Amino acid sequence: MSDYDNGQICVASCFAFSDPRCVRFFNHLGEALVERNVQLVVLATRDVPDLEFPQLQIPYASLAYDKLIQLPNLTPFHAIEPISASERAWTGCAAHADSWARATAKCEWFYQIVAEELRPCGALLWNATHPNSRIGRNVMQVNDIPAWCIERGQLANTYQVQTGEVNAWDDTQAVFSVHSALAMDLARQTSVAFEAARALSLSGPVGRYKPNSPSEQSPPPSSAGPTLLVLTSALGSSIEPVSVRSINLSQPLWNGLQEIVDALDAALPENATILFRDHPINRDVIGSPLRLPARFIEVADAPIADLMEHSDRVACIGTTTLQYEALLRDKPLLVLGRSLATSAGAAYTPRHADQLPNVIEAWLHDREGESHRANARALVGLLCERHLVREDESAAHVRNGVVELADFIAAQSIAGTEPVADRIANFTQRFLDGCSTGERAP
């Protein structure tokens, strides 16, 4: 690791290093930052051998999950106790106000020591809708540190980065604040970027997550009615109990995934073939089994791109970025939650739970199809122009790449007074002290 005279650190807090594409992206970003005298320091939830830059392993248990941690020379513990009841608080399993308050305090403490000890010139936080990242965003803002949320897969071969606007989110609006003049920006877009993104997506479709085992499974034959594909996001980390809910950008209008599935079952036509693909993290962290109606067909092992091609309509629960892949295929889109597609008028979305039957009726008949498709093309153009970063040069429809992102981060630089290595050592010691004592360090 190199230390620089100006002591610049860019912190990246990432949960997705199981995906080698993310490792490759951050290595490229780190190299570009080095050329600008900025040191990339990564907060990772697992060891990442291929990552070429300093990584501080922060186990999930320290961020409100329920696994015990084993650190060198320490016995296993639940990080930063007393939090035992809140280790599943962000999964909806321990959903009472007291556990939520303690889980939030734990996460605030963690990001506060990031701000105070690492003193970064900027922070990249993974997944804009995760409670962890939203709390991190708030703490960075209080400490006058620019924060940007980053997530893979908004469109094929790209990363979404909300550059400079995360700190300006108006959480009372409960939608992504892409730009203060969203409607005007959409009106200026053309279909060129949309067609380029569509061509790339169809030629190299994104498989969001790998099947558990190889399978030749293909979608079942359609019945006399429409074939509807239902996809979920990682709702285990984004459904919050009403009593302590800070506005969550992905929050659907029901209290949990089971209620959403039951509402869909009641509202969808009897002759529909319903294909259901759940995000795997929901089964890992929600814990309670999901009771699928008999007519819901689980398609966990079928390629997502094939499922989309086979389906007449696509429904997305939460903010799964697969909704944009559906728009690229001109599939009428139903979104139960909040997203750019809903705020841009590119999807059918109920504003209240009792609106679901009427909205589904409009979705099935695609009553607003012409305007939705026009808005989808404009939205893709805006994303490609403002908020997407190319993973590699194949995503030619996206204007920005890693170099431009590194330029943006380096422009936020501040005067450093202590070597990078010393700041990392101070952070590590304070984190371990807080964990091993079982209390939030002062």
C-alpha positions in Angstrom: 0.0 0.0 0.0 1.3 3.4 -0.9 0.8 6.5 1.3 0.4 9.9 -0.2 1.5 13.3 1.0 -2.1 14.5 0.8 -3.4 11.4 2.7 -6.5 10.9 0.6 -8.8 8.0 1.3 -11.9 6.9 -0.7 -13.9 4.4 1.3 -15.9 1.7 -0.5 -18.4 -0.3 1.7 -19.4 -3.3 -0.5 -21.4 -6.4 0.3 -21.1 -7.9 -3.2 -17.6 -9.2 -3.6 -18.8 -12.7 -4.2 -19.3 -11.5 -7.7 -16.0 -11.4 -9.5 -17.2 -8.6 -11.7 -17.4 -6.4 -8.7 -13.8 -7.2 -7.7 -12.7 -6.4 -11.2 -14.6 -3.1 -11.2 -13.1 -1.9 -7.8 -9.6 -2.9 -8.9 -10.0 -0.7 -12.0 -11.4 2.1 -9.9 -8.6 1.8 -7.3 -6.0 1.9 -10.1 -7.5 5.1 -11.5 -7.7 6.6 -8.0 -4.0 5.8 -7.4 -3.1 7.9 -10.4 -5.0 10.8 -8.8 -3.2 10.3 -5.4 -6.2 8.8 -3.7 -6.1 5.5 -1.8 -9.1 3.1 -2.1 -9.9 1.4 1.2 -12.6 -1.3 1.1 -14.9 -2.3 3.9 -15.7 -5.9 2.9 -17.9 -8.6 4.6 -15.6 -11.4 3.5 -12.0 -11.9 2.6 -11.4 -11.0 -1.1 -8.1 -12.5 -2.2 -8.2 -10.9 -5.7 -8.8 -7.4 -4.4 -5.6 -5.4 -4.9 -6.3 -2.7 -2.4 -6.5 -2.5 1.4 -9.6 -4.2 2.7 -11.0 -4.1 6.3 -13.1 -7.1 6.9 -16.3 -6.1 8.7 -18.4 -9.2 9.3 -22.2 -9.0 8.8 -22.8 -9.5 12.5 -21.4 -6.0 13.1 -24.0 -4.6 10.7 -27.0 -6.2 12.3 -27.0 -9.8 11.2 -27.0 -12.8 13.5 -23.8 -14.7 12.8 -21.1 -14.9 15.5 -17.8 -13.3 14.6 -14.4 -14.8 15.3 -11.5 -12.3 15.2 -7.9 -13.1 16.1 -7.2 -13.5 19.8 -10.9 -13.0 20.7 -13.6 -15.4 21.6 -16.7 -15.5 19.4 -19.1 -12.7 20.2 -22.1 -10.8 18.8 -20.5 -7.5 17.7 -21.1 -4.4 19.8 -23.6 -5.8 22.2 -26.1 -5.5 23.8 -27.6 -6.2 20.4 -28.5 -9.8 20.5 -32.2 -9.3 19.9 -31.5 -7.0 17.0 -29.2 -9.2 15.0 -32.2 -9.9 12.7 -33.8 -6.6 13.1 -33.1 -5.5 9.6 -34.5 -8.7 8.2 -38.0 -8.2 9.7 -37.7 -11.1 12.1 -37.0 -9.1 15.2 -39.2 -6.3 14.1 -39.9 -4.3 17.3 -38.9 -0.7 18.0 -36.4 -1.4 20.7 -34.3 -3.8 18.6 -34.5 -1.5 15.7 -33.3 1.4 17.7 -30.3 -0.6 19.0 -29.4 -1.9 15.5 -29.5 1.6 14.2 -27.3 2.9 17.0 -24.8 0.1 16.3 -24.6 1.0 12.6 -24.4 4.7 13.4 -21.5 4.0 15.7 -19.7 2.0 13.0 -19.9 4.7 10.3 -19.0 7.4 12.8 -15.7 5.8 13.5 -15.2 5.4 9.7 -15.7 9.2 9.5 -13.6 10.1 12.5 -10.7 7.7 12.1 -10.4 7.1 8.3 -11.5 10.6 7.5 -12.2 9.8 3.8 -12.6 12.4 1.1 -15.6 10.4 -0.1 -17.5 7.2 0.5 -19.1 4.7 -2.0 -21.9 2.8 -0.2 -23.3 -0.4 -1.8 -27.0 -0.6 -2.5 -29.0 2.7 -2.1 -32.0 1.0 -0.5 -30.2 -1.0 2.2 -30.8 0.4 5.7 -27.1 0.0 6.4 -26.2 2.3 3.4 -28.9 4.8 4.3 -27.6 5.1 7.8 -24.1 5.4 6.5 -25.2 8.1 4.1 -26.7 10.1 6.9 -23.6 9.8 9.1 -21.3 10.8 6.2 -23.5 13.8 5.5 -23.4 15.0 9.2 -19.6 14.8 8.9 -19.5 16.7 5.7 -18.1 13.7 3.7 -19.6 13.2 0.2 -21.3 9.9 -0.2 -22.5 8.1 -3.3 -24.5 4.9 -3.5 -23.3 2.3 -6.0 -25.0 -0.9 -7.2 -24.3 -3.3 -10.0 -26.8 -4.2 -12.7 -29.0 -1.2 -13.3 -28.5 -2.1 -17.0 -26.3 -4.7 -18.5 -22.5 -4.2 -18.0 -23.0 -1.1 -15.9 -23.0 0.2 -12.3 -25.4 2.7 -11.0 -23.7 5.6 -9.1 -25.8 8.4 -7.7 -23.0 11.0 -7.9 -23.4 13.9 -5.6 -27.1 13.6 -5.1 -27.4 11.0 -2.4 -26.8 13.6 0.3 -29.6 15.7 -1.2 -32.2 12.9 -1.0 -35.6 14.1 0.2 -36.6 11.0 2.2 -40.2 12.4 2.5 -40.7 11.8 -1.1 -39.9 8.0 -0.9 -38.6 7.9 -4.4 -35.1 8.1 -5.9 -34.3 11.8 -6.4 -32.4 11.4 -9.6 -32.7 15.1 -10.5 -34.8 18.0 -9.3 -36.1 18.4 -12.9 -36.7 14.8 -13.7 -39.7 15.3 -16.0 -37.8 18.0 -18.0 -34.8 15.8 -18.3 -36.9 12.9 -19.5 -38.4 15.0 -22.1 -35.0 15.8 -23.6 -33.9 12.2 -24.0 -33.9 10.3 -27.3 -34.2 6.5 -28.0 -30.6 6.1 -29.1 -29.3 5.0 -25.7 -32.3 2.7 -25.1 -31.8 0.9 -28.4 -28.0 0.5 -27.7 -28.8 -0.8 -24.2 -31.4 -3.2 -25.5 -29.0 -4.6 -28.1 -26.4 -5.2 -25.4 -28.8 -6.8 -23.0 -30.3 -9.1 -25.5 -26.9 -10.2 -26.8 -25.4 -10.8 -23.3 -28.3 -11.0 -20.8 -27.5 -10.6 -17.2 -28.0 -13.5 -14.8 -28.7 -11.7 -11.5 -27.7 -14.6 -9.4 -26.5 -18.1 -10.1 -28.9 -21.1 -9.7 -28.1 -23.4 -6.9 -27.3 -26.2 -9.3 -27.0 -26.6 -13.1 -30.4 -27.2 -14.6 -32.0 -27.7 -18.0 -35.3 -26.4 -16.6 -37.3 -24.3 -18.9 -40.5 -22.4 -18.3 -43.7 -24.6 -18.4 -46.0 -24.2 -21.3 -48.5 -21.4 -21.2 -52.1 -21.9 -20.3 -54.9 -20.1 -22.1 -54.2 -17.0 -20.1 -51.2 -14.7 -19.9 -47.8 -15.9 -18.5 -46.8 -13.6 -15.7 -43.2 -13.5 -14.2 -42.9 -12.3 -10.6 -39.5 -11.3 -9.4 -38.4 -10.1 -5.9 -35.6 -7.9 -4.6 -33.7 -8.5 -1.4 -36.7 -7.7 0.8 -35.2 -9.3 3.8 -33.1 -6.2 4.2 -35.7 -3.6 3.1 -39.0 -4.4 4.7 -39.1 -2.4 7.9 -41.6 -2.5 10.8 -44.1 0.3 10.6 -43.4 1.5 14.1 -39.8 2.5 13.4 -39.9 2.9 9.6 -37.7 5.6 8.3 -38.7 6.1 4.7 -37.4 3.2 2.7 -37.1 3.8 -1.0 -38.1 0.2 -1.8 -40.9 -0.2 0.7 -44.0 -1.8 -0.8 -47.5 -1.2 0.5 -47.7 -4.4 2.5 -46.1 -5.6 5.7 -44.1 -8.5 4.3 -43.4 -10.7 1.4 -46.1 -13.2 2.4 -48.8 -10.5 2.4 -47.6 -9.3 -1.1 -47.8 -12.9 -2.5 -51.2 -13.4 -1.1 -52.5 -10.1 -2.5 -51.1 -11.0 -5.9 -52.8 -14.4 -5.8 -56.1 -12.8 -5.0 -55.8 -10.2 -7.7 -54.3 -12.0 -10.6 -56.7 -13.8 -13.1 -57.4 -17.5 -12.6 -56.2 -18.5 -16.0 -52.8 -16.9 -15.7 -49.6 -18.9 -15.5 -47.6 -17.4 -12.7 -43.8 -17.9 -12.6 -42.2 -16.9 -9.4 -38.5 -16.2 -8.8 -37.4 -15.1 -5.3 -34.2 -13.3 -4.5 -32.2 -16.0 -2.6 -31.2 -13.7 0.3 -34.9 -13.6 1.3 -34.7 -17.3 2.3 -31.4 -16.8 4.0 -32.4 -13.9 6.2 -36.1 -13.8 6.6 -36.2 -17.2 8.1 -39.9 -17.9 8.1 -40.9 -20.1 5.2 -42.8 -18.5 2.3 -46.1 -20.2 1.6 -46.5 -20.0 -2.1 -50.0 -20.4 -3.5 -50.5 -23.7 -5.5 -50.6 -21.9 -8.8 -47.3 -20.1 -8.3 -44.6 -22.0 -10.1 -41.1 -21.6 -8.7 -38.5 -21.2 -11.4 -35.3 -20.8 -9.4 -33.0 -22.6 -11.8 -34.3 -21.2 -15.2 -32.2 -18.4 -16.7 -33.8 -15.0 -16.0 -33.4 -13.8 -19.5 -35.3 -16.8 -20.8 -38.0 -16.3 -18.3 -38.5 -12.7 -19.4 -38.6 -13.7 -23.1 -41.2 -16.4 -22.3 -43.4 -14.1 -20.2 -46.1 -11.7 -21.4 -45.8 -9.4 -18.4 -43.3 -8.9 -15.6 -44.0 -7.9 -12.0 -41.2 -6.8 -9.6 -41.6 -6.7 -5.8 -39.2 -4.1 -4.4 -36.4 -2.4 -6.3 -34.8 -5.3 -8.2 -32.9 -3.9 -11.1 -34.3 -6.6 -13.2 -37.2 -4.2 -13.8 -34.9 -2.3 -16.2 -34.1 -5.5 -18.1 -37.9 -6.0 -18.5 -38.3 -2.5 -19.9 -35.5 -3.1 -22.4 -37.6 -6.0 -23.7 -40.8 -3.9 -23.9 -42.5 -6.0 -21.3 -45.4 -4.2 -19.5 -44.1 -3.8 -16.0 -45.9 -3.9 -12.6 -43.8 -2.6 -9.7 -44.8 -3.2 -6.1 -42.5 -0.7 -4.4 -40.8 2.5 -5.4 -38.2 3.0 -8.0 -37.1 5.2 -10.8 -39.4 3.3 -13.2 -42.4 4.3 -11.1 -41.4 7.9 -10.6 -40.7 8.2 -14.3 -44.1 6.9 -15.3 -42.7 3.7 -17.0 -44.4 1.1 -14.8 -47.9 0.3 -13.4 -47.8 1.0 -9.6 -50.5 1.1 -7.0 -50.3 4.0 -4.6 -52.5 2.3 -2.1 -52.9 -1.4 -1.4 -56.6 -1.3 -2.3 -55.7 0.0 -5.8 -53.9 -3.3 -6.7 -56.9 -5.0 -8.5 -57.5 -2.0 -10.8 -53.8 -1.5 -11.4 -53.4 -5.1 -12.3 -56.3 -4.8 -14.7 -54.6 -1.9 -16.4 -51.3 -3.8 -16.5 -52.8 -6.9 -18.1 -54.4 -4.8 -20.8 -51.4 -2.5 -21.0 -53.7 0.5 -21.1 -50.8 3.0 -20.8 -48.4 1.0 -22.8 -47.5 3.7 -25.3 -46.7 6.4 -22.7 -44.9 3.8 -20.5 -42.6 2.7 -23.4 -41.8 6.3 -24.3 -41.0 7.1 -20.6 -38.8 3.9 -20.4 -36.8 5.0 -23.4 -36.3 8.4 -21.9 -35.4 7.0 -18.4 -32.8 4.7 -19.9 -31.3 7.7 -21.8 -31.1 9.7 -18.6 -29.5 6.8 -16.7 -26.9 6.3 -19.4 -26.1 10.0 -19.4 -26.0 10.8 -15.7 -25.9 7.8 -13.4 -24.3 4.8 -15.0 -20.7 3.8 -15.1 -19.4 1.3 -17.6 -18.0 -1.9 -16.3 -16.0 -2.3 -19.5 -15.9 -0.8 -22.9 -18.6 -3.1 -24.3 -21.2 -0.9 -22.6 -20.8 1.8 -25.3 -24.2 3.2 -24.7 -23.1 4.6 -21.3 -21.2 7.9 -21.4 -19.2 7.6 -18.2 -16.5 5.1 -17.3 -14.2 4.3 -14.4 -11.9 7.2 -15.2 -14.7 9.7 -15.1 -15.8 8.3 -11.7 -12.3 8.5 -10.4 -12.0 12.2 -11.5 -15.3 13.0 -9.8 -14.1 11.3 -6.5 -10.7 13.0 -6.6 -12.3 16.4 -7.1 -13.7 16.1 -3.5 -10.2 15.8 -2.0 -9.4 17.4 1.3 -6.1 18.2 3.0 -4.8 15.1 4.9 -2.7 15.4 8.0 -1.9 11.8 8.9 -0.6 8.9 6.8 -3.2 6.5 5.4 -1.7 3.5 7.2 -1.9 5.2 10.6 -5.6 6.1 10.0 -6.4 2.5 9.1 -4.6 1.2 12.2 -6.6 3.7 14.4 -9.9 2.7 12.8 -9.1 -1.0 13.3 -8.1 -0.7 16.9 -11.2 1.4 17.7 -13.5 -1.1 16.0 -12.0 -4.1 17.8 -12.1 -2.3 21.1 -15.8 -1.5 20.6 -16.6 -5.1 19.7 -14.5 -6.8 22.4 -15.9 -4.8 25.2 -19.5 -5.4 24.0 -20.3 -1.7 24.2 -20.3 1.2 21.8 -17.0 2.9 22.2 -17.1 6.6 23.1 
